[in-house]
């Protein structure tokens, strides 16, 4: 599973290392608070589950709508 992180394609698809890290961190927090995993655990920890969910495109990174940009 962690071999997925050796290939930069996943990180570039998300939009860079910062966005990837933020997405993983956000998803780990959700899993720790009781959210159901979107992939089978198979003994994996929350980090591994979050990365697998991203790799399988079960979750993605979206910026919230900017209310100032909408007014222009």
PyMOL Python script that loads the backbone (N, CA, C, O; Angstrom):
from pymol import cmd

cmd.read_pdbstr("""\
ATOM      1  N   UNK A   1       0.827  -1.195   0.000  1.00  0.00           N
ATOM      2  CA  UNK A   1       0.000   0.000   0.000  1.00  0.00           C
ATOM      3  C   UNK A   1       0.860   1.243   0.000  1.00  0.00           C
ATOM      4  O   UNK A   1       0.603   2.175  -0.762  1.00  0.00           O
ATOM      5  N   UNK A   2       1.876   1.270   0.843  1.00  0.00           N
ATOM      6  CA  UNK A   2       2.709   2.461   0.910  1.00  0.00           C
ATOM      7  C   UNK A   2       3.536   2.651  -0.353  1.00  0.00           C
ATOM      8  O   UNK A   2       4.110   3.720  -0.560  1.00  0.00           O
ATOM      9  N   UNK A   3       3.604   1.623  -1.205  1.00  0.00           N
ATOM     10  CA  UNK A   3       4.270   1.775  -2.490  1.00  0.00           C
ATOM     11  C   UNK A   3       3.558   2.832  -3.329  1.00  0.00           C
ATOM     12  O   UNK A   3       4.170   3.455  -4.197  1.00  0.00           O
ATOM     13  N   UNK A   4       2.278   3.033  -3.073  1.00  0.00           N
ATOM     14  CA  UNK A   4       1.497   4.048  -3.774  1.00  0.00           C
ATOM     15  C   UNK A   4       2.115   5.422  -3.594  1.00  0.00           C
ATOM     16  O   UNK A   4       2.059   6.251  -4.502  1.00  0.00           O
ATOM     17  N   UNK A   5       2.703   5.673  -2.435  1.00  0.00           N
ATOM     18  CA  UNK A   5       3.291   6.980  -2.148  1.00  0.00           C
ATOM     19  C   UNK A   5       4.610   7.187  -2.880  1.00  0.00           C
ATOM     20  O   UNK A   5       5.052   8.327  -3.026  1.00  0.00           O
ATOM     21  N   UNK A   6       5.253   6.112  -3.345  1.00  0.00           N
ATOM     22  CA  UNK A   6       6.506   6.249  -4.093  1.00  0.00           C
ATOM     23  C   UNK A   6       6.268   6.809  -5.484  1.00  0.00           C
ATOM     24  O   UNK A   6       7.181   7.377  -6.083  1.00  0.00           O
ATOM     25  N   UNK A   7       5.078   6.664  -6.001  1.00  0.00           N
ATOM     26  CA  UNK A   7       4.728   7.165  -7.330  1.00  0.00           C
ATOM     27  C   UNK A   7       4.081   8.532  -7.169  1.00  0.00           C
ATOM     28  O   UNK A   7       3.049   8.659  -6.511  1.00  0.00           O
ATOM     29  N   UNK A   8       4.678   9.546  -7.762  1.00  0.00           N
ATOM     30  CA  UNK A   8       4.179  10.913  -7.613  1.00  0.00           C
ATOM     31  C   UNK A   8       2.888  11.184  -8.386  1.00  0.00           C
ATOM     32  O   UNK A   8       2.317  12.267  -8.258  1.00  0.00           O
ATOM     33  N   UNK A   9       2.420  10.228  -9.181  1.00  0.00           N
ATOM     34  CA  UNK A   9       1.196  10.439  -9.956  1.00  0.00           C
ATOM     35  C   UNK A   9       0.012  10.760  -9.051  1.00  0.00           C
ATOM     36  O   UNK A   9      -0.772  11.662  -9.347  1.00  0.00           O
ATOM     37  N   UNK A  10      -0.120  10.025  -7.954  1.00  0.00           N
ATOM     38  CA  UNK A  10      -1.226  10.249  -7.022  1.00  0.00           C
ATOM     39  C   UNK A  10      -1.129  11.646  -6.413  1.00  0.00           C
ATOM     40  O   UNK A  10      -2.133  12.351  -6.310  1.00  0.00           O
ATOM     41  N   UNK A  11       0.053  12.038  -6.019  1.00  0.00           N
ATOM     42  CA  UNK A  11       0.243  13.342  -5.386  1.00  0.00           C
ATOM     43  C   UNK A  11      -0.025  14.464  -6.387  1.00  0.00           C
ATOM     44  O   UNK A  11      -0.637  15.474  -6.038  1.00  0.00           O
ATOM     45  N   UNK A  12       0.429  14.292  -7.624  1.00  0.00           N
ATOM     46  CA  UNK A  12       0.169  15.313  -8.648  1.00  0.00           C
ATOM     47  C   UNK A  12      -1.312  15.375  -9.012  1.00  0.00           C
ATOM     48  O   UNK A  12      -1.837  16.447  -9.316  1.00  0.00           O
ATOM     49  N   UNK A  13      -1.983  14.226  -8.979  1.00  0.00           N
ATOM     50  CA  UNK A  13      -3.412  14.193  -9.296  1.00  0.00           C
ATOM     51  C   UNK A  13      -4.217  15.006  -8.280  1.00  0.00           C
ATOM     52  O   UNK A  13      -5.198  15.657  -8.639  1.00  0.00           O
ATOM     53  N   UNK A  14      -3.801  14.966  -7.014  1.00  0.00           N
ATOM     54  CA  UNK A  14      -4.483  15.705  -5.954  1.00  0.00           C
ATOM     55  C   UNK A  14      -4.173  17.194  -6.061  1.00  0.00           C
ATOM     56  O   UNK A  14      -5.007  18.028  -5.708  1.00  0.00           O
ATOM     57  N   UNK A  15      -2.981  17.533  -6.546  1.00  0.00           N
ATOM     58  CA  UNK A  15      -2.630  18.940  -6.672  1.00  0.00           C
ATOM     59  C   UNK A  15      -1.383  19.321  -5.900  1.00  0.00           C
ATOM     60  O   UNK A  15      -1.127  20.505  -5.680  1.00  0.00           O
ATOM     61  N   UNK A  16      -0.603  18.332  -5.485  1.00  0.00           N
ATOM     62  CA  UNK A  16       0.644  18.594  -4.791  1.00  0.00           C
ATOM     63  C   UNK A  16       0.685  17.963  -3.418  1.00  0.00           C
ATOM     64  O   UNK A  16      -0.319  17.477  -2.898  1.00  0.00           O
ATOM     65  N   UNK A  17       1.882  17.985  -2.846  1.00  0.00           N
ATOM     66  CA  UNK A  17       2.104  17.338  -1.551  1.00  0.00           C
ATOM     67  C   UNK A  17       1.328  18.009  -0.420  1.00  0.00           C
ATOM     68  O   UNK A  17       0.841  17.326   0.480  1.00  0.00           O
ATOM     69  N   UNK A  18       1.205  19.333  -0.455  1.00  0.00           N
ATOM     70  CA  UNK A  18       0.473  20.023   0.612  1.00  0.00           C
ATOM     71  C   UNK A  18      -0.992  19.607   0.626  1.00  0.00           C
ATOM     72  O   UNK A  18      -1.533  19.276   1.681  1.00  0.00           O
ATOM     73  N   UNK A  19      -1.634  19.621  -0.530  1.00  0.00           N
ATOM     74  CA  UNK A  19      -3.047  19.236  -0.601  1.00  0.00           C
ATOM     75  C   UNK A  19      -3.233  17.767  -0.234  1.00  0.00           C
ATOM     76  O   UNK A  19      -4.189  17.404   0.451  1.00  0.00           O
ATOM     77  N   UNK A  20      -2.297  16.920  -0.702  1.00  0.00           N
ATOM     78  CA  UNK A  20      -2.382  15.503  -0.369  1.00  0.00           C
ATOM     79  C   UNK A  20      -2.294  15.299   1.137  1.00  0.00           C
ATOM     80  O   UNK A  20      -3.085  14.554   1.717  1.00  0.00           O
ATOM     81  N   UNK A  21      -1.329  15.964   1.767  1.00  0.00           N
ATOM     82  CA  UNK A  21      -1.150  15.845   3.211  1.00  0.00           C
ATOM     83  C   UNK A  21      -2.368  16.361   3.966  1.00  0.00           C
ATOM     84  O   UNK A  21      -2.812  15.742   4.933  1.00  0.00           O
ATOM     85  N   UNK A  22      -2.907  17.492   3.523  1.00  0.00           N
ATOM     86  CA  UNK A  22      -4.088  18.060   4.175  1.00  0.00           C
ATOM     87  C   UNK A  22      -5.280  17.111   4.051  1.00  0.00           C
ATOM     88  O   UNK A  22      -6.044  16.938   5.001  1.00  0.00           O
ATOM     89  N   UNK A  23      -5.435  16.504   2.888  1.00  0.00           N
ATOM     90  CA  UNK A  23      -6.547  15.578   2.668  1.00  0.00           C
ATOM     91  C   UNK A  23      -6.397  14.330   3.541  1.00  0.00           C
ATOM     92  O   UNK A  23      -7.370  13.874   4.141  1.00  0.00           O
ATOM     93  N   UNK A  24      -5.196  13.783   3.612  1.00  0.00           N
ATOM     94  CA  UNK A  24      -4.954  12.612   4.452  1.00  0.00           C
ATOM     95  C   UNK A  24      -5.221  12.948   5.911  1.00  0.00           C
ATOM     96  O   UNK A  24      -5.882  12.188   6.618  1.00  0.00           O
ATOM     97  N   UNK A  25      -4.709  14.078   6.356  1.00  0.00           N
ATOM     98  CA  UNK A  25      -4.894  14.484   7.752  1.00  0.00           C
ATOM     99  C   UNK A  25      -6.375  14.667   8.081  1.00  0.00           C
ATOM    100  O   UNK A  25      -6.838  14.226   9.133  1.00  0.00           O
ATOM    101  N   UNK A  26      -7.109  15.308   7.192  1.00  0.00           N
ATOM    102  CA  UNK A  26      -8.546  15.525   7.415  1.00  0.00           C
ATOM    103  C   UNK A  26      -9.287  14.186   7.492  1.00  0.00           C
ATOM    104  O   UNK A  26     -10.141  13.986   8.356  1.00  0.00           O
ATOM    105  N   UNK A  27      -8.949  13.281   6.581  1.00  0.00           N
ATOM    106  CA  UNK A  27      -9.639  11.992   6.555  1.00  0.00           C
ATOM    107  C   UNK A  27      -9.287  11.144   7.778  1.00  0.00           C
ATOM    108  O   UNK A  27     -10.152  10.459   8.323  1.00  0.00           O
ATOM    109  N   UNK A  28      -8.028  11.184   8.213  1.00  0.00           N
ATOM    110  CA  UNK A  28      -7.649  10.447   9.423  1.00  0.00           C
ATOM    111  C   UNK A  28      -8.453  10.949  10.616  1.00  0.00           C
ATOM    112  O   UNK A  28      -8.921  10.158  11.435  1.00  0.00           O
ATOM    113  N   UNK A  29      -8.611  12.264  10.710  1.00  0.00           N
ATOM    114  CA  UNK A  29      -9.393  12.839  11.810  1.00  0.00           C
ATOM    115  C   UNK A  29     -10.824  12.323  11.754  1.00  0.00           C
ATOM    116  O   UNK A  29     -11.393  11.971  12.786  1.00  0.00           O
ATOM    117  N   UNK A  30     -11.415  12.274  10.555  1.00  0.00           N
ATOM    118  CA  UNK A  30     -12.782  11.752  10.428  1.00  0.00           C
ATOM    119  C   UNK A  30     -12.863  10.293  10.863  1.00  0.00           C
ATOM    120  O   UNK A  30     -13.796   9.898  11.561  1.00  0.00           O
ATOM    121  N   UNK A  31     -11.887   9.498  10.448  1.00  0.00           N
ATOM    122  CA  UNK A  31     -11.878   8.081  10.821  1.00  0.00           C
ATOM    123  C   UNK A  31     -11.726   7.915  12.331  1.00  0.00           C
ATOM    124  O   UNK A  31     -12.373   7.053  12.925  1.00  0.00           O
ATOM    125  N   UNK A  32     -10.885   8.726  12.951  1.00  0.00           N
ATOM    126  CA  UNK A  32     -10.683   8.650  14.396  1.00  0.00           C
ATOM    127  C   UNK A  32     -11.944   9.049  15.160  1.00  0.00           C
ATOM    128  O   UNK A  32     -12.175   8.588  16.278  1.00  0.00           O
ATOM    129  N   UNK A  33     -12.757   9.909  14.546  1.00  0.00           N
ATOM    130  CA  UNK A  33     -13.999  10.351  15.184  1.00  0.00           C
ATOM    131  C   UNK A  33     -15.161   9.417  14.902  1.00  0.00           C
ATOM    132  O   UNK A  33     -16.287   9.688  15.320  1.00  0.00           O
ATOM    133  N   UNK A  34     -14.902   8.311  14.192  1.00  0.00           N
ATOM    134  CA  UNK A  34     -15.932   7.299  14.007  1.00  0.00           C
ATOM    135  C   UNK A  34     -16.509   7.165  12.614  1.00  0.00           C
ATOM    136  O   UNK A  34     -17.440   6.384  12.416  1.00  0.00           O
ATOM    137  N   UNK A  35     -15.989   7.904  11.633  1.00  0.00           N
ATOM    138  CA  UNK A  35     -16.496   7.771  10.261  1.00  0.00           C
ATOM    139  C   UNK A  35     -16.203   6.366   9.742  1.00  0.00           C
ATOM    140  O   UNK A  35     -15.184   5.763  10.078  1.00  0.00           O
ATOM    141  N   UNK A  36     -17.102   5.867   8.930  1.00  0.00           N
ATOM    142  CA  UNK A  36     -16.907   4.540   8.345  1.00  0.00           C
ATOM    143  C   UNK A  36     -15.886   4.618   7.222  1.00  0.00           C
ATOM    144  O   UNK A  36     -15.941   5.532   6.399  1.00  0.00           O
ATOM    145  N   UNK A  37     -14.955   3.669   7.177  1.00  0.00           N
ATOM    146  CA  UNK A  37     -13.991   3.640   6.063  1.00  0.00           C
ATOM    147  C   UNK A  37     -14.710   3.329   4.752  1.00  0.00           C
ATOM    148  O   UNK A  37     -15.684   2.577   4.733  1.00  0.00           O
ATOM    149  N   UNK A  38     -14.228   3.905   3.673  1.00  0.00           N
ATOM    150  CA  UNK A  38     -14.822   3.690   2.357  1.00  0.00           C
ATOM    151  C   UNK A  38     -14.163   2.534   1.608  1.00  0.00           C
ATOM    152  O   UNK A  38     -14.563   2.194   0.495  1.00  0.00           O
ATOM    153  N   UNK A  39     -13.148   1.935   2.232  1.00  0.00           N
ATOM    154  CA  UNK A  39     -12.486   0.744   1.703  1.00  0.00           C
ATOM    155  C   UNK A  39     -12.393  -0.267   2.849  1.00  0.00           C
ATOM    156  O   UNK A  39     -12.559   0.091   4.015  1.00  0.00           O
ATOM    157  N   UNK A  40     -12.130  -1.516   2.511  1.00  0.00           N
ATOM    158  CA  UNK A  40     -11.969  -2.545   3.533  1.00  0.00           C
ATOM    159  C   UNK A  40     -10.688  -2.288   4.319  1.00  0.00           C
ATOM    160  O   UNK A  40      -9.657  -1.942   3.742  1.00  0.00           O
ATOM    161  N   UNK A  41     -10.758  -2.459   5.637  1.00  0.00           N
ATOM    162  CA  UNK A  41      -9.588  -2.207   6.491  1.00  0.00           C
ATOM    163  C   UNK A  41      -8.489  -3.251   6.305  1.00  0.00           C
ATOM    164  O   UNK A  41      -7.321  -2.892   6.160  1.00  0.00           O
ATOM    165  N   UNK A  42      -8.842  -4.531   6.305  1.00  0.00           N
ATOM    166  CA  UNK A  42      -7.859  -5.612   6.177  1.00  0.00           C
ATOM    167  C   UNK A  42      -6.682  -5.406   7.128  1.00  0.00           C
ATOM    168  O   UNK A  42      -5.537  -5.651   6.749  1.00  0.00           O
ATOM    169  N   UNK A  43      -6.947  -4.961   8.352  1.00  0.00           N
ATOM    170  CA  UNK A  43      -5.904  -4.775   9.348  1.00  0.00           C
ATOM    171  C   UNK A  43      -5.084  -3.504   9.196  1.00  0.00           C
ATOM    172  O   UNK A  43      -4.100  -3.317   9.911  1.00  0.00           O
ATOM    173  N   UNK A  44      -5.475  -2.628   8.274  1.00  0.00           N
ATOM    174  CA  UNK A  44      -4.723  -1.394   8.040  1.00  0.00           C
ATOM    175  C   UNK A  44      -5.083  -0.339   9.073  1.00  0.00           C
ATOM    176  O   UNK A  44      -6.197  -0.321   9.597  1.00  0.00           O
ATOM    177  N   UNK A  45      -4.132   0.536   9.359  1.00  0.00           N
ATOM    178  CA  UNK A  45      -4.388   1.644  10.279  1.00  0.00           C
ATOM    179  C   UNK A  45      -5.086   2.786   9.540  1.00  0.00           C
ATOM    180  O   UNK A  45      -5.284   2.714   8.328  1.00  0.00           O
ATOM    181  N   UNK A  46      -5.453   3.830  10.264  1.00  0.00           N
ATOM    182  CA  UNK A  46      -6.212   4.940   9.681  1.00  0.00           C
ATOM    183  C   UNK A  46      -5.449   5.632   8.546  1.00  0.00           C
ATOM    184  O   UNK A  46      -6.047   6.016   7.541  1.00  0.00           O
ATOM    185  N   UNK A  47      -4.132   5.791   8.705  1.00  0.00           N
ATOM    186  CA  UNK A  47      -3.320   6.411   7.653  1.00  0.00           C
ATOM    187  C   UNK A  47      -3.402   5.600   6.369  1.00  0.00           C
ATOM    188  O   UNK A  47      -3.641   6.151   5.295  1.00  0.00           O
ATOM    189  N   UNK A  48      -3.204   4.300   6.480  1.00  0.00           N
ATOM    190  CA  UNK A  48      -3.232   3.439   5.300  1.00  0.00           C
ATOM    191  C   UNK A  48      -4.609   3.426   4.650  1.00  0.00           C
ATOM    192  O   UNK A  48      -4.718   3.395   3.425  1.00  0.00           O
ATOM    193  N   UNK A  49      -5.654   3.450   5.458  1.00  0.00           N
ATOM    194  CA  UNK A  49      -7.018   3.488   4.926  1.00  0.00           C
ATOM    195  C   UNK A  49      -7.242   4.802   4.170  1.00  0.00           C
ATOM    196  O   UNK A  49      -7.802   4.793   3.074  1.00  0.00           O
ATOM    197  N   UNK A  50      -6.815   5.920   4.741  1.00  0.00           N
ATOM    198  CA  UNK A  50      -7.002   7.225   4.098  1.00  0.00           C
ATOM    199  C   UNK A  50      -6.276   7.276   2.757  1.00  0.00           C
ATOM    200  O   UNK A  50      -6.836   7.758   1.772  1.00  0.00           O
ATOM    201  N   UNK A  51      -5.046   6.791   2.706  1.00  0.00           N
ATOM    202  CA  UNK A  51      -4.287   6.797   1.448  1.00  0.00           C
ATOM    203  C   UNK A  51      -4.956   5.894   0.425  1.00  0.00           C
ATOM    204  O   UNK A  51      -5.026   6.247  -0.752  1.00  0.00           O
ATOM    205  N   UNK A  52      -5.445   4.743   0.846  1.00  0.00           N
ATOM    206  CA  UNK A  52      -6.127   3.837  -0.078  1.00  0.00           C
ATOM    207  C   UNK A  52      -7.408   4.469  -0.610  1.00  0.00           C
ATOM    208  O   UNK A  52      -7.724   4.319  -1.790  1.00  0.00           O
ATOM    209  N   UNK A  53      -8.143   5.169   0.238  1.00  0.00           N
ATOM    210  CA  UNK A  53      -9.360   5.851  -0.212  1.00  0.00           C
ATOM    211  C   UNK A  53      -9.024   6.902  -1.271  1.00  0.00           C
ATOM    212  O   UNK A  53      -9.759   7.057  -2.247  1.00  0.00           O
ATOM    213  N   UNK A  54      -7.936   7.611  -1.084  1.00  0.00           N
ATOM    214  CA  UNK A  54      -7.520   8.618  -2.066  1.00  0.00           C
ATOM    215  C   UNK A  54      -7.093   7.931  -3.359  1.00  0.00           C
ATOM    216  O   UNK A  54      -7.470   8.363  -4.447  1.00  0.00           O
ATOM    217  N   UNK A  55      -6.312   6.868  -3.243  1.00  0.00           N
ATOM    218  CA  UNK A  55      -5.831   6.146  -4.424  1.00  0.00           C
ATOM    219  C   UNK A  55      -6.988   5.581  -5.250  1.00  0.00           C
ATOM    220  O   UNK A  55      -6.921   5.540  -6.479  1.00  0.00           O
ATOM    221  N   UNK A  56      -8.039   5.150  -4.573  1.00  0.00           N
ATOM    222  CA  UNK A  56      -9.209   4.593  -5.268  1.00  0.00           C
ATOM    223  C   UNK A  56     -10.227   5.674  -5.628  1.00  0.00           C
ATOM    224  O   UNK A  56     -11.327   5.367  -6.089  1.00  0.00           O
ATOM    225  N   UNK A  57      -9.858   6.937  -5.416  1.00  0.00           N
ATOM    226  CA  UNK A  57     -10.709   8.092  -5.736  1.00  0.00           C
ATOM    227  C   UNK A  57     -12.053   8.049  -5.011  1.00  0.00           C
ATOM    228  O   UNK A  57     -13.073   8.486  -5.545  1.00  0.00           O
ATOM    229  N   UNK A  58     -12.041   7.520  -3.793  1.00  0.00           N
ATOM    230  CA  UNK A  58     -13.255   7.510  -2.971  1.00  0.00           C
ATOM    231  C   UNK A  58     -13.458   8.873  -2.312  1.00  0.00           C
ATOM    232  O   UNK A  58     -14.586   9.255  -1.998  1.00  0.00           O
ATOM    233  N   UNK A  59     -12.356   9.608  -2.101  1.00  0.00           N
ATOM    234  CA  UNK A  59     -12.431  10.963  -1.556  1.00  0.00           C
ATOM    235  C   UNK A  59     -11.525  11.849  -2.402  1.00  0.00           C
ATOM    236  O   UNK A  59     -10.596  11.364  -3.048  1.00  0.00           O
ATOM    237  N   UNK A  60     -11.802  13.151  -2.392  1.00  0.00           N
ATOM    238  CA  UNK A  60     -10.996  14.085  -3.166  1.00  0.00           C
ATOM    239  C   UNK A  60     -10.899  15.411  -2.432  1.00  0.00           C
ATOM    240  O   UNK A  60     -11.583  15.637  -1.433  1.00  0.00           O
ATOM    241  N   UNK A  61     -10.053  16.269  -2.934  1.00  0.00           N
ATOM    242  CA  UNK A  61      -9.804  17.575  -2.335  1.00  0.00           C
ATOM    243  C   UNK A  61     -10.592  18.622  -3.112  1.00  0.00           C
ATOM    244  O   UNK A  61     -10.414  18.766  -4.322  1.00  0.00           O
ATOM    245  N   UNK A  62     -11.459  19.350  -2.422  1.00  0.00           N
ATOM    246  CA  UNK A  62     -12.219  20.424  -3.053  1.00  0.00           C
ATOM    247  C   UNK A  62     -12.119  21.661  -2.191  1.00  0.00           C
ATOM    248  O   UNK A  62     -12.302  21.593  -0.976  1.00  0.00           O
ATOM    249  N   UNK A  63     -11.831  22.787  -2.808  1.00  0.00           N
ATOM    250  CA  UNK A  63     -11.783  24.046  -2.074  1.00  0.00           C
ATOM    251  C   UNK A  63     -13.199  24.564  -1.883  1.00  0.00           C
ATOM    252  O   UNK A  63     -14.037  24.421  -2.773  1.00  0.00           O
ATOM    253  N   UNK A  64     -13.474  25.164  -0.733  1.00  0.00           N
ATOM    254  CA  UNK A  64     -14.803  25.747  -0.530  1.00  0.00           C
ATOM    255  C   UNK A  64     -14.992  26.945  -1.458  1.00  0.00           C
ATOM    256  O   UNK A  64     -14.028  27.612  -1.834  1.00  0.00           O
ATOM    257  N   UNK A  65     -16.222  27.203  -1.815  1.00  0.00           N
ATOM    258  CA  UNK A  65     -16.527  28.343  -2.673  1.00  0.00           C
ATOM    259  C   UNK A  65     -16.153  29.630  -1.963  1.00  0.00           C
ATOM    260  O   UNK A  65     -16.454  29.804  -0.782  1.00  0.00           O
ATOM    261  N   UNK A  66     -15.501  30.525  -2.677  1.00  0.00           N
ATOM    262  CA  UNK A  66     -15.095  31.813  -2.117  1.00  0.00           C
ATOM    263  C   UNK A  66     -16.223  32.802  -2.329  1.00  0.00           C
ATOM    264  O   UNK A  66     -16.559  33.127  -3.468  1.00  0.00           O
ATOM    265  N   UNK A  67     -16.808  33.281  -1.249  1.00  0.00           N
ATOM    266  CA  UNK A  67     -17.960  34.166  -1.355  1.00  0.00           C
ATOM    267  C   UNK A  67     -17.591  35.495  -1.986  1.00  0.00           C
ATOM    268  O   UNK A  67     -18.431  36.093  -2.658  1.00  0.00           O
ATOM    269  N   UNK A  68     -16.360  35.990  -1.800  1.00  0.00           N
ATOM    270  CA  UNK A  68     -15.934  37.239  -2.424  1.00  0.00           C
ATOM    271  C   UNK A  68     -15.817  37.091  -3.937  1.00  0.00           C
ATOM    272  O   UNK A  68     -16.156  38.012  -4.679  1.00  0.00           O
ATOM    273  N   UNK A  69     -15.343  35.946  -4.392  1.00  0.00           N
ATOM    274  CA  UNK A  69     -15.196  35.723  -5.825  1.00  0.00           C
ATOM    275  C   UNK A  69     -16.565  35.642  -6.503  1.00  0.00           C
ATOM    276  O   UNK A  69     -16.704  36.008  -7.670  1.00  0.00           O
ATOM    277  N   UNK A  70     -17.572  35.163  -5.774  1.00  0.00           N
ATOM    278  CA  UNK A  70     -18.909  35.067  -6.344  1.00  0.00           C
ATOM    279  C   UNK A  70     -19.536  36.446  -6.585  1.00  0.00           C
ATOM    280  O   UNK A  70     -20.374  36.599  -7.473  1.00  0.00           O
ATOM    281  N   UNK A  71     -19.139  37.426  -5.814  1.00  0.00           N
ATOM    282  CA  UNK A  71     -19.723  38.761  -5.930  1.00  0.00           C
ATOM    283  C   UNK A  71     -19.128  39.576  -7.075  1.00  0.00           C
ATOM    284  O   UNK A  71     -19.712  40.574  -7.496  1.00  0.00           O
ATOM    285  N   UNK A  72     -17.980  39.159  -7.572  1.00  0.00           N
ATOM    286  CA  UNK A  72     -17.303  39.939  -8.638  1.00  0.00           C
ATOM    287  C   UNK A  72     -17.903  39.713  -9.977  1.00  0.00           C
ATOM    288  O   UNK A  72     -17.448  40.292 -10.963  1.00  0.00           O
TER     289      UNK A  72
END
""", "prot")
cmd.dss("prot")
cmd.show_as("cartoon", "prot")
cmd.util.cbc("prot")
cmd.orient("prot")
